Amino acid sequence: MEWKLRSKTLSLDIPRWMGIVNITPDSFSDGGLFLNPSSAVEHALRLIQDGADIIDLGGESTRPGSEHISAKEELHRILPVLRELRKRQPDIPISVDTTKASVAREVLAAGADLINDVSGLADPEMLAVLRETEAGYCLMHTQGVPKTMQDNPQYHDVVAEVFAFLEQKRSLLLDSGIASESIAVDPGLGFGKLLEHNWQLVEGIAAFHRLGAPILVGHSRKRFIAERFADRDEGTRRVSQQLLRSGVHVLRVHRAPEFTEPVA
């Protein structure tokens, strides 16, 4: 399988990892650490040195309870980092984590390769941006918006309902002229899900292969892991191994996953 990005194609014959760079004051794990552009670039370069296949830049926190920011502020945070990183690493695929079509258009023009959209295509203008730029796209499931998404989310069958959402939205993308090989899917762990919903998705992740799309999962250091493991990084490692055994193609994580270590 391959994932077609704006100006390159990423083979998924082996597991890939997406390194997280949050250029925000309030992200749940590393908020404020990389708000300075030079710190963010240096962190991205360290992730690349550690083996990151993709760098994911985020300028707006999407942690539970977070507040919405303007497109202007989001671009103010992202663009200096994106431009400098692209200058220093011309070949690394760069993702931008945004829900706004106006931001997507600007960052793709500045050298980004794909859009990681945690809103599940909430901005209808995103379709035109993707069609015009031929960028890669990660379609994620969420229930609600970050500020309120953890206010008692409900599912009858979380795996089936998330699958149906992704199937429907992916069909919308395809009908709008977006190439199938450009679209990855993400079940959205932690986005409008309770503890049991997240674990049910981890355990049932193989079901999403039926979509015929690359599967990306962002589980790193999230609350559902902290509720089962004393150490979030160790818990992330364990869940990474479980996801890889189920054939997940891309792991979105804060530090290099240990692909080769067996799970006890």
N, C-alpha and C positions, 0 to 999 in steps of 0.2 A: 504494500500500500504506500501511496505517496500523498503528501499534503502540498498543494500548489499555493504558493504565496505570490505576492505582487511581482517580484523580480527573480524569484528562485523557487526551486522545488525541494522539499525536505523528504528524504526517504524515511519510511517508518518500518523498515525491515528489522531494525533494532530499537529498543526503548529509547526515547528522547526525554530530555528534561528541560523545562522552562524555568529560568531563574528569575525570582521576583525582585523588583526594585521599586519600592514604594517611595514616591517623592511627595510625601504627605506629612502633616504634623500629627495625625491621629489614627493611623492604621493600627490594628489590634496588636501586632507582634513587634513592629519596628518603626512605629510612627515617630517622626522627628529625627531619626538617625541619618536619613539621606535627603533631607529637605534642601540642603545646600547642593547646588548642581555639581560641584567638583567632587563632593562626597558620594553622590549618586553615581557619577561616572566611574569613580575608582571602585565602588562596590560592584558595579556591572562588570568591570574588567576582571575583578577577582573571581566572579562567578564564571566568566568565560574561561579563565585560566584553570578553574576547577573542572571544566568540562561541559558547561551549559551549552545546549544546542540552540536555544532561543532565549533572548532577554525580554522580559515583560515589564514595561514601564507603566506605572500607575500614578496619576496626579490627583485622584479623588478617592478618599477612603470609602469602602463599601462595607465596613464592619457593621454589625447590628447596632442600630441607633444613630448611625452617622448622618450628618447633615449634608444636603445637596450644595454644590458650589457652582459658580458660573463657568461657562465655557472659556471666558477670558482668563479666569484664575487658573483653570486646569491647563490651558495652553501655556500660561506664564511659567508653570512648574515643569511641564514636560519638554517643551521645545529646546531649551538650552542643553538639556541632558541628551535628548535625541540627536541633535545636530553634532555635538561633540563626540558622542559615542559612535555615530555613523562615520565621522571623520577618522576616528582612531581604529575602528573595526568595520571596514567597508563590506565584509562578507557575512557577518553574523546576522541571522534573521532577528529583527526587532519587532516585537508586538507592543501595542499600546492598549491598555485596559481602559476603555471608555464606553459610555452608553450614548454619547452624543454624536450625531452625524456631522455636525459642524467641526467638532474636534477631530473626528476621524479623517475628514477631508484634509485638514491642515497637516496632521502628522504624517499622513501618507505622502503628501507633497514634499514633506521634509525628509523622507527616507524610510519611514516605517514600512513593514512588509505585511502586517496582518493586524486585525482588530479583534480584541478579546472583549466581548460584549456581555457583561453579567446581567443585563436587563432582559435578555431573550428577545431582542429586536423591538424594544419599546418605541424607539424613534423611527417612524415610517420613512424618513428621509435616508436612513442608513442603506436601504436597498439601492437607491440611485448611486450613492457613493461607492458601494461595492461593485456594482455593475460597471461604472465608469473607470474605476481604478484597477479592477481585476485583483484586488487584494485578497489575501487569505482572511478567513473569518472563523472565529470560535463562537458558536451558538450555545448559550448556557441557559439552563432552567432556573427560574426563581419564582417564588410565590410572594408577591408584595414588593415593596421597596425597602432599601436598607434601614430606614428609620423605624419602620413598623413590622418588618418581615418576621420577626421572632415573636410577635404577639399571637400566640396560640395557633400556629399553622396546622391545618387539618388535611389528612389524606385517608382514603379508604384502602388504596393499594399504591404506595408511593412509587414503586418501580414501574408499574403499569402507567400511572398518571404522568410521571416525568417522561417516560418513553413516548407517550401519546403527544405530549406538548412538543418535544423535540422533533418528532416525525411531522407534525403539522407545520411547525415553523420552518423546518428544512424544506418541505414541499413548497412553501411560500417563496423561499429563496430561489429554489430551482425554477419555479414558474415565473420569477422576475428576471431570469436570465443569468443567475449566478451559477458558475460551473460547479458541479457536484464535487470535484476534486479539491475545490477551494474551501469546503465547509467541514469543520470539525465540530464535535458535540461534547458538551460537558454537563453532567447531571446536577451541578450546582450544590455541592455539599456545603451545608451551613447557611444556605440562602433560603430562608423560609422553611426550615426543617428542624424538627426536634431531634433529640439524641437518638431515639430509635429509628427515625427516618433515615438519618445519615448512615447508621450501621446497616440498615436494610439495603440501601443503595450500594454500599461497599460490597456487601455479600452477594448482591444481585447484578453487579456491574456487567457481567458477561452478556446479559440480555440486550445490551445496547449495541452489540456487534450486528444485530439484525438491521440496524439502520444503514449499514454499509459505509460508514464514515469513520474517520479517525476519532478515537475517544481520548479526550483530555480530562484529567481530574485534578482539581485544586483542593487538597486536603490538609496541606502543611500547617502544623501547629494549631489547628482549629479547636474550638471548645469541646467538640464531641470526642476528640482524641485526649484532651486533658482530663476528661471525666472518666477515662478508662486507664490511662497511663500517667504515672507520676511525672515522667519527663516527656515533654511534648516532642522533642527531637527524636527520642527513642520510639515514641508512639508513631510519629510520622514515618520512621524507617520501617516499622512493622507493617503499617498500612500500605506503604509503597510496595513492599514485597507481595502483599496479598493482591494488590491491584495488578501488578505485573504478571502474577501467575494467571490472572483472568484475562490477560491480553490487552490491557490498557496501553495505548501507544505513547502518550505524553503525560509526564507528571509535572505539575506546577508546584514548585517547592522553594523554600527559603535558602536551602543549602544543598550541596551535591548529594543525591541519593546514592546509597551503597547497593548498586545493582547486583553485585556478585556475591554478597554475603548471604549465606543461607539463613532462613528463619528457624529458630529453635521451636 
